[in-house]
């Protein structure tokens, strides 16, 4: 992709646009209106246990020494920090129970993955194994709550098929954000980048620091930048097809 209409600089192997990747994978797993309908029949039972799920999740993370240390809570509870994380989890859970398939939610999940890579306000790196396992725990909790609510077995089976598809694609989107953020931080050289005009408002920063390896070209630094901030691509880059 040229940086400007008159430039010959091209960026290759950019990370996919989160909105396009989200829709591509939802189509791949066959997530459809039938899945949404089956899932919707379980939402009341799940919503009634939402508070329990949020609090229980963080109680579990605090009880496991490794995850407590990752969150910086091994010395005890930090109520401000926990409130931030519970609020984030609650917002995610509400959007999930609503089966949000919007492109905006795709970018939200992508950004959550970047946060897990240490790009969040507290710069906490959460290894991907714990993100994957937490999605698994959430699916298990969904199944348990449905059983406790004594929902018909056929409703539970069909709903869990939908929840599994949907949450698996959510996990992929978070891992995509995680991977590009980790790649962005890869390299011993620190490159200062100033942003102006629309790019500044799109990225939300006046300046940032990228990382590069010795011998990297400028195009590699820009590739990392636009992969990490994909919503800026359409403003700064022009798509050029490499084949017919």
C-alpha positions, 0 to 999 in steps of 0.5 A: 500500500502506498503511503501517499498517492505519489509515493512508491513506498509499499507496505506488505503483510499488514494485519487484516482489518478487524471488521473484515476479519471478524465477519470472515470468521463468523461466516467461516464458522457458520454463525447465523440467525438460527444460532442467535435465536437459540442463544437468545432463549438462554439469555435470561438465565445467563443474565440472572447469573451475570454478577456471579460470573463477574465476581467469581471470575476475579475471585478465581484469578485472585486465588491463583497465585500466578494470575494474581501476580500477573495482575499485580494483586498478589499482595491483596486486593486493590479495589480501584483496579478490581473495579476497573477490571470488573467494569470491563468484564461486565461491559464485555459480557453484556455485549456478548449476551446481546450477540453483538456482531458489529464491526465496532465490537470487532475493534473493541475485541482487537483492542482488548487483545492489545491491552492483554499484550501490555498496551492498556492503561496499566501496561499489564501483560496477560499471557494468551494461555490465560485469555484462552482458558478464561474463554473456556471457563466462561463457556463452562459457566454458561453451560452450568447456569443453563443446567441450573436454570433447568432449561430444556436439553435441546435448547441448551445444546443448540445454544451452546453450539452458537455460544461456542462459535461466537466465543471462538471467533471472539478469542481469535479477534483478541489474539489478533490484537495481542499478536500485532501489539507484541510484534509492535514491541519487538525490537531493541531500537526505539523509534519515535513517531509524531502524528498530525491531523486526522491520524492524531485523532484516529490513533488518539495520541500526538506521538508514540514509540515503535520498536524495530530490529537493527537493519529494519527498513522504514516500511517495516516500522510503518507496517507495525504501526498500521497493523497496530492501529488499523482504523488509521489505514484508510486515512493514510494508505491507498490499497494497491492490488498485487494480482489481477 
